[in-house]
């Protein structure tokens, strides 16, 4: 799984507990990250929260292969 950035690889490994690629699980994790990122809108806005939301979306996109 060397095609993923270090941040995405860390999230993926924690999610699966393995290093192998499982396509449907990657899409599910991406959807979960997007949902979590969307919830950040409901908290008090700060530059850090905006960056975190952006990072979640970037990891989700990478997991989806975009």
Backbone torsions as a table, in degrees:
resi	resn	phi	psi	omega
1	UNK	NA	43.3	-178.4
2	UNK	-80.8	-3.1	-180.0
3	UNK	-79.2	-5.5	-178.3
4	UNK	-100.7	150.6	175.7
5	UNK	-66.2	161.7	179.1
6	UNK	-57.3	-39.7	-180.0
7	UNK	-65.1	-44.8	-179.3
8	UNK	-68.0	-40.4	178.6
9	UNK	-62.5	-40.0	178.7
10	UNK	-63.7	-43.7	178.2
11	UNK	-62.9	-45.8	-178.1
12	UNK	-62.0	-45.2	-179.1
13	UNK	-64.6	-38.7	177.6
14	UNK	-67.3	-36.7	-179.4
15	UNK	-66.1	-45.7	-175.0
16	UNK	-96.0	-26.4	-175.7
17	UNK	74.9	10.6	179.2
18	UNK	-141.0	174.4	-178.1
19	UNK	-104.2	-14.6	-176.5
20	UNK	-69.5	155.7	-178.6
21	UNK	-91.8	124.1	176.0
22	UNK	-125.6	97.6	-173.0
23	UNK	-46.2	-56.5	-177.9
24	UNK	-60.6	-35.9	178.2
25	UNK	-66.2	-35.9	178.0
26	UNK	-63.1	-41.0	179.3
27	UNK	-67.0	-37.9	177.5
28	UNK	-64.5	-42.7	178.2
29	UNK	-65.1	-40.4	177.7
30	UNK	-59.9	-43.9	179.0
31	UNK	-63.2	-39.9	178.9
32	UNK	-64.9	-40.7	178.8
33	UNK	-65.6	-39.8	177.5
34	UNK	-64.1	-40.7	178.4
35	UNK	-64.2	-41.9	177.8
36	UNK	-64.2	-42.0	179.0
37	UNK	-62.1	-40.0	179.1
38	UNK	-65.0	-28.8	178.3
39	UNK	-71.0	-21.5	179.4
40	UNK	-66.0	-18.8	177.1
41	UNK	-67.1	-26.1	-175.3
42	UNK	-83.2	0.1	177.7
43	UNK	-105.6	170.5	179.5
44	UNK	-60.0	127.6	-174.9
45	UNK	-69.7	139.4	172.6
46	UNK	-152.4	159.3	177.6
47	UNK	-58.0	-35.7	-180.0
48	UNK	-65.1	-40.2	179.0
49	UNK	-67.1	-38.8	178.1
50	UNK	-63.4	-41.4	177.8
51	UNK	-65.1	-40.9	178.4
52	UNK	-63.0	-42.6	178.1
53	UNK	-61.7	-44.0	177.7
54	UNK	-61.1	-41.6	179.4
55	UNK	-64.9	-41.3	177.4
56	UNK	-59.5	-45.2	-179.8
57	UNK	-64.8	-37.4	179.2
58	UNK	-65.4	-42.3	178.2
59	UNK	-65.5	-42.6	178.4
60	UNK	-59.9	-45.1	179.6
61	UNK	-62.2	-39.8	179.5
62	UNK	-66.5	-40.0	177.3
63	UNK	-63.4	-32.1	178.9
64	UNK	-81.3	-7.6	179.2
65	UNK	81.0	24.9	-178.9
66	UNK	-95.9	NA	NA
